Amino acid sequence: MQSLCQSTGMRPDEVSSDGVHLDVLRVFDAFRSRGYQVGQPQRPQHQPKKGLTAWWVHVRIAGAEFALGFYTADAP
């Protein structure tokens, strides 16, 4: 979290609910508030880790585009 905040200028309360761990959805909202175009999370067909769901999010700013991937725990 500290690395992200230092490199982007975001505040910890913008990207975390507890001040320690990143909250991915808050990160995307912070990106949007800074002018990034952030797509909706998409679930790829291939899920490589048992017990976790993989997600892709496409992000674009000033002609540059990249995809971020993250995992969430499966519901019990």
Contact map, one row per residue, 1 for C-alpha under 8 A:
1111100000010011000111000000000000000000000000000000000000000000000000000000
1111110000010000000000000000000000000000000000000000000000000000000000000000
1111111000000000000000000000000000000000000000000000000000000000000000000000
1111111111000000000000000000000000000000000000000000000000000000000000000000
1111111111110000000000000000000000000000000000000000000000000000000000000000
0111111111000000000000000000000000000000000000000000000000000000000000000000
0011111110000000000000000000000000000000000000000000000000000000000000000000
0001111111000000000000000000000000000000000000000000000000000000000000000000
0001111111100000000000000000000000000000000000000000000000000000000000000000
0001110111110110000000000000010000000000000000000000000000000000000000000000
0000100011111110000000000000000000000000000000000000000000000000000000000000
1100100001111111001000000000000000000000000000000000000000000000000000000000
0000000000111111111000000000000000000000000000000000000000000000000000000000
0000000001111111000000000110010000000000000000000000000000000000000000000000
1000000001111111100001110110010000000000000000000000000000000000000000000000
1000000000011111111111100110000000000000000000000000000000000000000000000000
0000000000001011111111100000000000000000000000000000000000000000000000000000
0000000000001001111110000000000000000000000000000000000000000000000000000000
0000000000011001111110000000000000000000000000000000000000000000000000000000
1000000000000001111111000000000000000000000000000000000000000000000000000000
1000000000000001111111100000000000000000000000000000000000000000000000000000
1000000000000011100111110110000000000000000000000000000000000000000000000000
0000000000000011100011111110000000000000000000000000000000000000000000000000
0000000000000010000001111111000000000000000000000000000000000000000000000000
0000000000000000000000111111100000000000000000000000000000000000000000000000
0000000000000111000001111111110000000000000000000000000000000000000000000000
0000000000000111000001111111111000000000000000000000000000000000000000000000
0000000000000000000000011111111100000100000000000000000000000000000000000000
0000000000000000000000001111111110000000000000000000000000000000000000000000
0000000001000110000000000111111111000000000000000000000000000000000000000000
0000000000000000000000000011111111111100000000000000000000000000000000000000
0000000000000000000000000001111111111100000000000000000000000000000000000000
0000000000000000000000000000111111110000000000000000000000000000000000000000
0000000000000000000000000000011111110000000000000000000000000000000000000000
0000000000000000000000000000001111111000000000000000000000001000000000000000
0000000000000000000000000000001111111100000000000000000000111000000000000000
0000000000000000000000000000001100111110000000000000000000111000000000000000
0000000000000000000000000001001100011111000000000000000011110000000000000000
0000000000000000000000000000000000001111100000000000000011100000000000000000
0000000000000000000000000000000000000111110000000000000011000000000000000000
0000000000000000000000000000000000000011111000000000001111000000000000000000
0000000000000000000000000000000000000001111100000000001110000000000000000000
0000000000000000000000000000000000000000111110000000111100000000000000000000
0000000000000000000000000000000000000000011111100000011100000000000000000000
0000000000000000000000000000000000000000001111100000000000000000000000000000
0000000000000000000000000000000000000000000111110000000000000000000000000000
0000000000000000000000000000000000000000000111111101110000000000000000000000
0000000000000000000000000000000000000000000001111100010000000000000000000000
0000000000000000000000000000000000000000000000111111110000000000000000000000
0000000000000000000000000000000000000000000000111111100000000000000000000000
0000000000000000000000000000000000000000000000001111100000000000000000001100
0000000000000000000000000000000000000000000000101111110000000000000000111100
0000000000000000000000000000000000000000001000101111111000000000000000111100
0000000000000000000000000000000000000000001100111001111100000000000011110000
0000000000000000000000000000000000000000111100000000111110000000000011110000
0000000000000000000000000000000000000000111100000000011111000000001111000000
0000000000000000000000000000000000000111110000000000001111100000001110000000
0000000000000000000000000000000000000111100000000000000111110000111100000000
0000000000000000000000000000000000011110000000000000000011111000111100000000
0000000000000000000000000000000000011100000000000000000001111111110000000000
0000000000000000000000000000000000111000000000000000000000111111100000000000
0000000000000000000000000000000000000000000000000000000000011111000000000000
0000000000000000000000000000000000000000000000000000000000011111100000000000
0000000000000000000000000000000000000000000000000000000000011111110000000000
0000000000000000000000000000000000000000000000000000000001111011111000000000
0000000000000000000000000000000000000000000000000000000001110001111100000000
0000000000000000000000000000000000000000000000000000000111100000111110000000
0000000000000000000000000000000000000000000000000000000111100000011111000000
0000000000000000000000000000000000000000000000000000011110000000001111100000
0000000000000000000000000000000000000000000000000000011100000000000111110000
0000000000000000000000000000000000000000000000000001111000000000000011111000
0000000000000000000000000000000000000000000000000001111000000000000001111100
0000000000000000000000000000000000000000000000000011100000000000000000111110
0000000000000000000000000000000000000000000000000011100000000000000000011111
0000000000000000000000000000000000000000000000000000000000000000000000001111
0000000000000000000000000000000000000000000000000000000000000000000000000111
